[in-house]
Amino acid sequence: MAEAGEGETGVFLLAALLALFDARVAQRALRGRPERGSDFQLVKQFLGVLDTHYPTEKKLDFYAQRLRVNPRRLTAVCRQVMGCTPASLLEERCMVEARRCLAQSELTVQEIALRLGYEDQSYFTKVFRKRVQETPGRFRAAWGGSGH
């Protein structure tokens, strides 16, 4: 069952990722390292596919197939344009959604982990702690979320 505002949040998050992308493009242009237009287009397409499928698809091969490129090319282009790997972007997208759910819903950490495709709650907590620098429970408490 979808929560209120979930669609708007997804659009907002995609817009934020695209804004980050545009900032990286401008940054590289200022340093005299213009990128190929096709590389930028590939990253934009990747971010769109990522935003749609991040809860269920965690494998790079899925995204590469959807974009009709090989995984090495997708990784190389993401590193060049965004400064990180597709796996890192995927993980960060999941953690953005996890933070939103912790702050705005009553879902348990286990339910959030499952919703984001993490079958093992302890692994989800480990990834969350690495990315956010605190546990899901402490994050929720700090943001006033109400969970179990």
C-alpha positions in Angstrom: 0.0 0.0 0.0 1.5 3.3 -1.1 1.9 6.1 1.5 0.7 9.6 0.9 3.3 11.7 -0.9 5.4 8.8 -2.0 5.1 9.7 -5.7 6.1 13.3 -5.0 9.0 12.2 -2.9 10.3 10.0 -5.8 10.0 12.9 -8.2 11.8 15.2 -5.7 14.6 12.6 -5.2 15.1 12.1 -8.9 15.2 15.9 -9.3 17.8 16.1 -6.6 20.0 13.4 -8.3 19.7 15.2 -11.6 20.7 18.5 -9.9 23.7 16.7 -8.5 24.5 15.4 -11.9 24.1 18.9 -13.5 26.4 20.3 -10.8 29.1 17.7 -11.5 28.8 18.5 -15.2 29.3 22.2 -14.5 32.2 21.5 -12.2 34.0 19.4 -14.8 33.4 22.0 -17.5 35.0 24.6 -15.2 38.1 22.4 -14.8 38.4 22.1 -18.5 37.3 18.5 -18.6 34.2 18.5 -20.7 32.6 15.1 -21.0 31.0 13.5 -24.0 27.3 14.2 -24.4 26.5 10.6 -24.8 28.1 9.9 -21.4 25.9 12.5 -19.7 22.9 11.0 -21.5 23.7 7.5 -20.3 24.0 8.7 -16.7 20.7 10.6 -16.9 19.1 7.4 -18.3 20.7 5.3 -15.5 19.4 7.7 -12.8 15.9 7.4 -14.2 16.0 3.6 -14.4 17.6 3.5 -10.9 14.8 5.6 -9.4 12.2 3.3 -10.8 13.8 -0.1 -9.9 16.0 0.5 -6.9 13.7 -1.3 -4.4 13.8 -4.6 -6.3 16.9 -4.6 -8.5 20.3 -4.6 -6.9 22.4 -6.1 -9.7 24.4 -3.9 -12.1 23.7 -6.3 -14.9 20.0 -5.4 -14.7 20.7 -1.7 -15.2 23.3 -2.3 -17.9 20.8 -4.5 -19.9 18.1 -1.9 -19.6 20.4 0.7 -20.9 21.9 -1.6 -23.6 25.5 -1.2 -22.4 27.9 -3.6 -20.7 28.4 -3.2 -17.0 32.0 -2.1 -17.3 31.0 0.8 -19.6 28.2 1.9 -17.2 30.7 1.8 -14.3 33.3 3.7 -16.2 30.9 6.4 -17.3 29.3 6.8 -13.8 32.8 7.1 -12.3 33.8 9.7 -14.9 30.7 11.8 -14.7 29.5 11.3 -11.1 32.7 10.4 -9.4 31.3 7.1 -8.0 30.1 3.7 -9.1 26.6 2.7 -10.1 26.5 0.4 -7.0 27.3 3.4 -4.8 24.5 5.4 -6.4 22.1 2.5 -5.9 23.0 2.1 -2.3 22.7 5.9 -1.7 19.3 5.9 -3.3 18.1 3.1 -1.0 19.4 5.0 2.0 17.6 8.2 1.0 14.4 6.2 0.9 15.2 4.5 4.2 15.7 7.9 5.8 12.4 9.1 4.4 10.6 6.0 5.7 12.2 6.3 9.1 11.3 9.9 9.5 7.9 9.9 8.0 6.3 6.5 8.5 5.5 4.0 11.3 7.1 1.1 9.4 9.5 -1.0 11.4 13.2 -1.2 10.4 12.5 -4.8 9.3 9.6 -3.6 7.1 11.7 -0.8 5.6 14.6 -3.2 4.9 12.2 -5.6 3.1 10.6 -2.8 1.2 14.0 -1.7 -0.1 15.0 -5.3 -1.1 17.2 -6.1 1.9 16.1 -9.5 3.2 18.6 -9.4 6.1 17.8 -6.6 8.5 21.2 -6.8 10.1 22.9 -6.2 6.7 20.5 -3.3 6.0 21.4 -1.8 9.4 25.1 -2.2 8.6 24.7 -0.4 5.2 22.6 2.3 6.8 25.1 2.9 9.6 28.0 3.0 7.1 26.2 5.6 4.9 24.4 7.7 7.5 26.8 7.3 10.4 24.1 6.1 12.9 21.7 3.3 13.3 18.2 3.4 11.9 16.8 3.5 15.4 18.9 6.5 16.4 18.1 8.3 13.1 14.4 7.8 13.7 14.7 9.1 17.2 16.6 12.1 16.1 14.0 12.9 13.4 11.0 12.3 15.5 9.8 9.3 13.5 7.5 6.9 15.2 8.4 3.3 14.7 8.2 0.0 16.6 
